Amino acid sequence: MTPKEIEEFANVEVLRFPHAYVMTTNYQRENIDEDHEELEFQLSYLAALESKQRLQSQYGFVLALDLELSQLGIEYEDTIELIADLRWNQVESVLVAESEDEELTWFARQEVETQLPIWLKGGQISGSA
């Protein structure tokens, strides 16, 4: 995700995304020794790295969503195809990777409005790690 895409999603409240990083059956099977929280973090971090590469930036942005079964399509190794629009009210939080460390800063959906101007300018990220 880019800050501009987050802004658009918040404004239009419905958007289509091609895929999402989720805990697929295969991913769980391949990482059987890891606990659920660690696996969720790993997937969020993978999504943040993808965002950083796409933005060619030190920051990577990830939405944590509450997905519905009717929105899910084909499962891949660590992603799933999204076959329906997502709604802004499904966003639980925005996670931001801002360094080379495996660390994500957490922002509640309600904080996005105040953070967006900073993110759009490429300013310093501050929040809950």
CORTA-V213255 format. One record per helix or strand of 3 or more residues. SS is the DSSP state (alpha for helix, beta for strand). FROM is the first residue (numbers start at 1). TO is the last residue. If there is no record, write none. Layout:
ss,from,to
SS,FROM,TO
SS,FROM,TO
This chain:
ss,from,to
alpha,3,12
beta,19,21
alpha,25,30
alpha,36,55
beta,60,65
alpha,69,71
beta,72,75
beta,79,82
alpha,88,90
beta,91,97
beta,105,108
alpha,109,121
